[in-house]
Amino acid sequence: MFNSIIRDSSLSAIAAGFIAVLVGFASAMAIVFQAAVSSGANSQQIESWVWALGLGMGLSSLGLSLWYKRPLIIAWSTPGAALLATGTADADLATATGTFLTVGVLITLVGVTGVFNRLVRLIPLSIASAMLAGILVQFGLSLFGAMQTQPFLIISMILIYLIAKRLVPRYAIPLVLSCGVTFCLFNQTIQTQNLSLALASPEWVTPTFSWSSIIGIGLPLFIVTMTSQNLPGVAILKSSGYQDQPISPVITTTGVTTLLFAPFGGFTFNLAAITAAICTSDESHPNPEKRYIAGVSVGVFNILAGVFGTAVVSLFAAFPQALIAGLAGLALLTTIGASLKAALNIDSEKEAAMLTFLMTASGISFFGIASAFWGVIIGMTAMYLSKRV
């Protein structure tokens, strides 16, 4: 196995994994911190959350990617963290931990029984691709939105990307990353004064269970995780050519990972959506069979982030947001285009796909459920009516 990993490794896939971890931590860790504080965690327990999330994501991504030889990226539930940040103010950490364990049991049951897999099989590729494009288009727009604060940085990154895509397409994103970091170092926009190197230490929290917490927090967390993370995660795999990927074992793995790491702060794990798109695209590797190295890379960098805890978080936080937005936008550019093409490929499904795309891109939510779910609902409804009426 080790020889095959060495043989299949490429700079582009390793860089895709690093960028995915960088984007994930830099864009959402602040929400995780808020969720930890709202759940009653102190500073040492917050460090334990980072440890648990890093190792949980890293080990599961590494194991699944090596087992299936596909870029299977596991992440924490960012919508779930946002829910916790606003919904656990009256809960103590022990009760919150019991709720996390309950969510882990529910996710495991959904995976073992195959219920989720049977549901996602009903979604046509055009609808799944439209939903994916609707999710990712915000990152494409953020690429140009970042021009307001760092115009020279973003313009230089776009120029490097276009030139590299013409001359050395496999290394376009690594070159953009290295040139962007160099630009920021010369302009002294990378904040390094608060960096320190220290190992994180896990802290066990004995769970207690409360029906009110399970119903008021656990069920919404479960629903948000399945609809806002796992559903788009499956759509990304479909759109990237991995339609035959068994989903139930992956969902089961995320549930078991949640059960193992919940007492240390690993609140919920699921299929990645945005960061997975970075690893499953042509930018990672032109050969889909070798993109699993990006998943291995994600696993290794997440494990390092967990082991070094807040030190790595502070490192990622040192990068300016414009650089993160530029990297994410350019890394997802090909995926956005391919998703739109797949969504609009069948004439009879174009209107349903466009409704899905627009609803998902709107970002609105109902009953705490994100627009990606409602985009699929309106798209499937439109497709059904167009064929029945």
Secondary structure, DSSP 8 states (H G I E B T S, - for coil): -HHHHHHH--HHHHHHHHHHHHHHHHHHHHHHHHHHHHTT--HHHHHHHHHHHHHHHHHHHHHHHHHHTS---EEE-HHHHHHHHHH-TT--HHHHHHHHHHHHHHHHHHHHHTHHHHHHTTS-HHHHHHHHHHHHHHHHHHHHHGGGT-HHHHHHHHHHHHHHHHH-GGGHHHHHHHHHHHHHHHTT-S--TT----------------HHHIIIIIHHHHHHHIIIIIHHHHHHHHHTT-TT---HHHHHHHHHHHHHHGGGT---EEE-SHHHHHHHSTTT-SSGGGTHHHHHHHHHHHHHHHHHTHHHHHHHHHS-HHHHHHHHHHHTHHHHHHHHHHHTSSGGGHHHHHHHHHHHHH---BTTB-HHHHHHHHHHHHHHHHHH-
